[in-house]
Amino acid sequence: MLTPAISFVLLFIMSKIENNITEIQKRSQSHFSSCAFYYQKGHILKNTEDLEKTFEDIKLEKGMKALDIATGNGYTAFFLAEHGLDVTACDITENMLEGAKKTAIEKNYDIKFVLHSAEKLPYPNESFDLVCCRYAAHHFGDQKAFVRESARVLKKDGLFVLIDGTVPNGEWEAYEWLDRVEKLRDFSHVGYRFESEWKEYCREAGLEPVKSLFIPFKQDDIEWYFRSGGTSVENQQAIYKLVQEASEKVKKVLKVGWEDGKPVWWWIKLALVARKTLPAPKENSE
């Protein structure tokens, strides 16, 4: 049982980051502020099977300090709280945090909610045992900075867990098709990255990849997909055309097709786990 005491701290620090916020971050704020209602009504990420698979061989100990970056509706934060972790959940969009906070209160989760970007974290070095980011990094303006900051706030041997969309390494045709679809659907989409790219970002930041999974999941609700993306009718038609004209290679990689007259395809979630490594201390020469 979680403690009945609810201690929420919603820190509105936008005045401090307003001058540094990028145009990409502004687009993300604008999009999720306007579409928060649709995400709160229901979301594919409510299914936490990917988290269960990611953590099935990783022990989550009660009291571990965890940071959930770009928490959105809070599903990852709730998953971690249910396992007894001391959770801080952040997002750049106030409306999304308010929705997550409301659900946390209803479910009696003890979670701290903080408003800030993913690229500059307002925490001291080595503050957390675990940093998670689930299906949000494709919105970040500086994905390398996000990984560096995640590494900075992790304790030694702490874990960085990234779950985001991808395509198999080197499948550029499928990548470009999906990137065009996502940018038509949601103007705040920046770009997915190959597994090899995320691993490179991790190693540059002092994080050693220890596990990666590919978890396919089906896009089978085109109406919700468009509503939650705020997709214009013109862009909806363009997406339909892309589905119709998808090459055989794209169809094979992403299983693009039609069911009951509606387009469907399969995303591929990358679940990557990396451990923070530090240089070994120098031995005393005595």
HUTAGI-V260222 format. One record per pair of residues at least 12 apart in sequence whose ideal C-beta (glycine too) atoms are under 8 Angstrom apart, sorted by the first residue. I is the first residue (numbers start at 0). GAP is how many residues later the second one is. Records with the same first field share a line. If there is no record, write none. Layout:
I=GAP  GAP
This chain:
1=79  80  82  106  107  108
2=107
3=104
4=105
5=98  99  102  103  104
6=103  105
7=93  96  97  103  104  105
8=103  104  105
9=87  91  103  104  105
10=103  104  105
11=82  103
12=101  102  103  109
13=101
16=99  100  103
19=100
20=96
21=119  120
22=118
23=115  116  117  164  166
24=67  92  94  116
26=160  161
27=64  65  111  160
28=63  64
29=158
30=155  156  157  198  199
31=40  59  60  61  63  64  156
32=60  61  62  63
33=196
34=192  193  194  195
35=57  59  60  62  63
37=186  189  190
38=33  34  57  60  189
39=33  59
41=182
42=29  30  32  185
43=173  177
44=27  28  30  31  89  90
45=27  29
47=27  28  31
48=166
49=84  113  165  167  219  221
50=25  28  83  112
52=160  162  218
53=107  109  157  159  217  219
54=106
56=154
57=101  215
59=20  23  24  25  70
60=23  24
61=21  22  23
62=21  22  23
63=20  21  22  65  66
64=20  21  23  62  63  64  65
65=14  19  20  21  22  62  63  64  65  66
66=20  21  22  23  54  56  60  61  63  64  65  83  86
67=12  19  20  21  22  64  65  66
68=21  49  52  62  63  64  67  77  81
69=20  21  22  48  63  64  66  67  69  70
70=18  19  20  25  26  29  42
71=19  24  28  64
72=23  26  27  30
73=15  25  26  27  29  30  37
74=59
75=13  56  58
76=12  23  27  32  34
77=25  26  29  31  33
79=50  52
80=23  28  29  30
81=27
84=45
86=22  23  24  25
87=23  24  25  26  40
88=22  23  24  25
89=23  24  25  26  28  31
90=22  24
91=23  24  25  26
93=21
96=16  18
99=13
100=12
117=15  18  19  22  28  31
118=21  22  23  26  27  30
119=25  29
120=28  29  31  32
122=30
123=29
124=27  28
125=27  28  29  30  32
126=26  28
127=25  26  27  30
128=25  26  29  30
129=24  28  29  31
130=19  22  23  27  28  29  30
131=29  30  31
132=13  17  28  29  30  31
133=27  28  29  30
134=28  29  30  134
135=28
136=25  27  56
137=26  27  44  51  52  53  54  55
138=49  50  51
139=50
140=49
142=47  50  58
143=57  60  61
146=13  51  54  55  57  58  60
147=56  57
149=55  57
150=51  54  55  56  125
151=53
153=53  122
154=121
155=120  122
156=118  119  120
157=117  118
158=114  115  116  117
159=42  47  113  114  115  116
160=110  111  112
161=36  108  109  110  112
162=106  107  108  109
163=28  29  34  105  106
164=13  27  102  103  104  105
165=26  27  28  29  32  48  102  103  104
166=25  27  86  87  101
167=26  27  46  85  100
168=25  26  27
169=24
170=78  82
172=74  76  77  80
173=75  76  79  80
174=17  19
176=65  69  70  73  77  79
177=14  76  89
178=12  13
179=62
180=58  61
183=47  51  54  55  58
184=40  41  44  46  50  54
185=43  44  45
186=43
194=17  19  75  77
197=72  74
198=13  73  75
201=70  72
205=70  71  72
206=67  68  69  70
207=66  67  68  69
208=63  64  65
209=63  64  65
210=60  61  62
211=58  59  60  61
212=56  57  58
213=54  55  56  57
214=53  54  55  56
215=39  50  51  52  53
216=49  50  52
217=46  47  48  49
218=45  46  47  48
219=39  44
221=40  41  42
238=24
239=23
242=13  15  20  22
253=12  13  14
